[in-house]
Amino acid sequence: MVNMGTATELLPAVMSAGHKTRIPPSRLVMPLGIGTIVGGMLTLIGATPTIILNEFLTASSLPPFRLLEQTPLVLPLAVLSIVLMVLLRRVILPRGEAEYTDLQGRSSKLIQAYALDHVLHEAVVRQDAPLAGKPWANATCGRVSRFMCWG
């Protein structure tokens, strides 16, 4: 799950770079995923199974892993994955045109379709308020102030 968080943090930057260079997102997301997975295996804290294994080692009175102890084992895999991604990019990565046309139009259609242009607020009714203890069906806030009341 650590790798997923890293990919999530890097995704907006990758999408922005793809937009500026007119590279389709489908050709950038797979290298991002592979890079975060392989890069996460280089250190102790990058892979959740390694953290769990380290806890078992400690509980068994064995010496725990150091932070970069697995790096010499995983570094050749990281280099190999980069080389394979570069050499096989035409085969592995999907082909397609950049899908950045009319993003503003698509966004406004989604905003209208899902009513995202309306702001949703939540209010807590105090004990001494006129609405306190009344069923929502009897509440007049929807007729007076254009509020919708849910209960």
N, C-alpha and C positions, 0 to 999 in steps of 0.2 A: 504494500500500500504506500510505502514511501515513494516509490517510483511514480505512482499515479499522481501524488501530490506535486512532484517535480514537473511532470508532464503538464498538469493543469496550470501550474504557474507559468510555464514557458509557452503554452499554446497561444495566448494573445500576441506575444511578440513574433512567433512564427507566422501566424495568420497575417499580421501587419506587414511583415517582410515579404510574404507571398503576394499580398495585395500591391505593394509598391513595385515589385519585380514582375508582376503578372504571371506568377507561377501558380498553378492550381493547388488548392489546399490538399487535395488527395495525394499529391506528390511530396508534400512536406510533413504530413502527420505521421506516416509510417517511419521515416527516418528519425523523427522525434521520439516515437515510442521505443524503437529499438535502441536508440542512444540512451534514453533514460533507464531502460532495463539493464543494458550492459554496463553503463556508467554507475548504476546503483550497486552492482555486484563488486565494484572495485574496493569499496570500503566496508567496514563492519556495520555501519549504521545505515547503509543503503539498501540492504536486503533484510526483510523481516525474518525469514528462516534462520539467517545467521545470528540475528539478535537472540532468537529463542534458543538456538544451539549453544550460544555463549552462556545463557542462563543455566542450561543443563550442565555444562562443563563446570561452572562455578559451584552449582549445588552438589556436584559429584566430587568436589575437592580437587579438580583438575585445573591446570592453568588456563585462564580464559584467553580468547583471541585478543591480539592487539588491534588497533584501529586499521592499519594497512597491511595486516598479515596475509590476507588473501589476494592482495594486489598482484604479486608476481605470478600467481596462478591464473588470474582473470585477465591480466593485461594482454597476453597474446590473443585471447578471445575478442577483446575490444578492438584490437588492431585488425584482426581478421574480419570482424563484422563491418568495420569501416571500409576495408578494401573490397569486400563482397558487395556492399551497398553501392560503391562507386562503379565497380565493374559490371554489376548486374542491374543497374538502375533502370535500364530500358525494358528489362524482362520483369523485374519485381514490382516496380512502381506503376500504377495505373496511368494510362494516357488520357488526355482530355484537355479541353480548353479551360482557361481560367473562368471561374464562375462568379466573377465580381461585377458583372453587369447589372445595373439598376438595383443596387442594394438598398438605396433609399426608398424606392418604390415598393420593394418586397417588405421592407421593415414597416412602412406605413400600412400596408395591407394586413400584416400580422397584428399590428397594434389595433386596427379597427376590428378585425375578425374576433379577437379575444378580449375586446373592450379594455385594453391596457392603457387607454388614454384617460380613464377614470381613476381617480386616486382613491384608494381604500384606506380608511382610518378605523381604528378600534378605540372605543371609549368604554370606560368603566363607570357604571352608575353608582353614585354614593348612596349610602343607606338613607340619608335625609332628603334625597332628590325626589321630585314629584313622580318620576317613573319607577322608583324603587318598589319592588314587590308586585308590580302590575304585569300582566301577561303582554307579550309583544303585540298581540292582536288589538289590544286597547290603546297601545302607544300611539301618540299623534305626531311623533317626530317626522314620519315619512310624509305627512300631508302638509306640515308647516314649513319645514326647512329643506325639502328635497333630499332628505336622508333616507337611506334604506335601513331598516332595523332587522337584524337576524337574531334568532334566539336559539 
